[in-house]
Amino acid sequence: MMEVVIVDDGNRLTVYELVERVIPCIIAKHYSENYIQGFRSTFRNLLAYCNKNEKKYFTAELAQQFMLDCYG
């Protein structure tokens, strides 16, 4: 499986940094408050999952495993 790496200016972004950048983008696009809260809830769960599993950087594999483990 090919690893997906999110970078900014050549530096890998941590999951936390990625989350911190996505939420303002969603807000700026004027999505509904319910939609935004749904993302925040999912991101909180993702960050807790990463802490528990000692994962720092986002990968496609991490996303797949998170979805399977947390949402079936």
C-alpha positions, 0 to 999 in steps of 0.5 A, spaced: 500 500 500 502 506 498 503 511 504 499 518 503 503 523 507 500 530 508 506 535 508 506 543 508 513 546 505 516 539 505 515 538 512 510 532 514 504 534 518 502 531 524 495 528 525 494 534 530 496 539 525 492 537 520 486 537 524 487 544 526 488 546 519 482 542 516 476 545 521 478 553 519 477 551 512 470 547 513 468 553 517 470 558 512 466 554 507 460 556 511 458 549 512 452 548 517 454 547 525 451 540 525 456 538 519 462 542 523 460 539 530 460 532 526 467 533 524 470 536 530 467 529 534 470 525 529 477 529 529 477 528 537 476 521 536 481 520 531 486 524 536 484 520 542 485 513 537 492 516 535 494 518 542 492 511 544 496 507 539 502 512 539 501 514 532 503 521 530 502 522 522 496 521 518 497 515 513 491 512 509 493 506 513 491 509 519 485 512 516 483 505 514 484 502 521 481 508 525 475 507 521 475 499 522 476 500 529 472 505 531 466 505 526 466 498 524 
